[in-house]
Structures are given as C-alpha cells and as structure tokens.
C-alpha cells in the first residue's frame, strides 16, 4: 500500500480545542470588548454577534466600527486581542475536563488520529496529555483569521496538514459556524453545546453533546463507520 493510500485510509478526529474544550468564546468576547472600550466603543454580546459573528476578525471588526461610526487601528487591536487570548487559553489549561482526556485516550486506543487545534502554546497543550505516548496525538498551533470559529477551508487545511482526508474525519466543533464549515468540507460533526453560541444553526451535525466522556469515542466510530 502506498503512503498516499495509507493516509487516505487513516481515520481522524480534529478538535476545535479552544472553543469546544476551553471557554474560548467567553475569553475572546471579553478580551475584545475590553479592548474596544479603550477606543471609546461599547459593544455588548448581541452587537458583537450581529456584526462580527461568522466573519473574519478584521472584516467583523470593521463592520462593527462602521455601524458605530468609529475608527480604530484594526490590525493593532486584533494583534493585542490575539495575544491576550493566547495567554487566557494557556491559563485555562489546568481546567481541561477529565472526560475530554479520557475521550482522547479512547480514540487513540481505537487507532484514530487526534488533532487538537489551538491558539495556545503547543507545548503547554501537549503537557495536558503528558502520560499519553502516541504519535497519533497531534497539537497544531493555529492563529485563525476568523472570529471565534473555523471555516470550511480551515478544517480542510488542518486535515491535509496532518495527512488526513476530510471525508474520513470527524470535527469536534464549538459553534454552529464551525459546524457548518466542517460540514461543507465533508466531515462528520460533533458539536459541543455552548450557551454563547446556541443561537447558531447546528442542523446537519451528527451529534451534539453537553460533556466529553470516553464513551463518546464509540459514537465517533459510528460516524466514521469503523
């Protein structure tokens, strides 16, 4: 069997770690809102969702500022927010649910590759799984341009970077926007419930959950038809 064929046959799970495991939406929203207040802009969650949700950070921020008739240095604001966001994520790693760690271990035991995508420091994320010795657990550092979600090309790019074929992958998404992106890319989708994104459409997803458990690996196998 050629290497390319072997890669296509490998099953994988790609996890939107910051937003489905950690409280990334709350962190990013609070950080962005606090930074905008320094510019004299008061934006509540509803206003941010309406003008920034489902967009790139830059286009969403521009849309919000245009709505409020404000001018800011968009690249500078984004850079500051992303830096603070990465630090907030790193500080939250001690609170990764035990059920998620068990879920990852159960997937690896079934010979399923697991890719954790995070804006946090990769070594810090990997340390959460210090007792896991497997080449099939990958932590991918990625600073997405989107505002709190993963687009279809983001899911596809992550799969291909890790020698995975998207139609043999399940995405673990933290929002409806991310779920739609994964569906468009051809992946199966598990959505982690989040009160901050419950207004978003998750129809078409294979499964939505309130918590992670080792037993969830069996559902993933069902979705992957393993």
C-alpha positions, 0 to 999 in steps of 0.5 A: 500500500502506498503512503498516499493510500495509507493516509487516505485510509487513516481515520481522524478526529480534529478538535476545535480545542479552544472553543469546544474544550476551553471557554474560548468564546467567553475569553475572546468576547471579553478580551475584545470588548475590553479592548474596544472600550479603550477606543471609546466603543461599547459593544455588548454580546448581541452587537458583537454577534450581529456584526462580527459573528461568522466573519473574519476578525478584521472584516467583523471588526470593521463592520462593527466600527462602521455601524458605530461610526468609529475608527480604530487601528484594526490590525493593532487591536486584533494583534493585542486581542490575539495575544491576550487570548493566547495567554487566557487559553494557556491559563485555562489549561489546568481546567481541561475536563477529565472526560475530554482526556479520557475521550482522547485516550479512547480514540487513540486506543481505537487507532484514530488520529487526534488533532487538537487545534489551538491558539495556545502554546503547543507545548503547554497543550501537549503537557495536558496529555503528558502520560499519553505516548502516541504519535497519533496525538497531534497539537497544531498551533493555529492563529485563525483569521476568523472570529471565534470559529473555523471555516470550511477551508480551515478544517480542510487545511488542518486535515491535509496538514496532518495527512488526513482526508476530510471525508474520513474525519470527524470535527469536534466543533464549538459553534454552529459556524464551525459546524457548518464549515466542517460540514461543507468540507465533508466531515462528520460533526460533533458539536459541543453545546455552548450557551454563547453560541446556541443561537447558531444553526447546528442542523446537519451535525451528527451529534451534539453533546453537553460533556466529553466522556470516553464513551463518546469515542464509540459514537465517533466510530459510528460516524466514521463507520469503523 
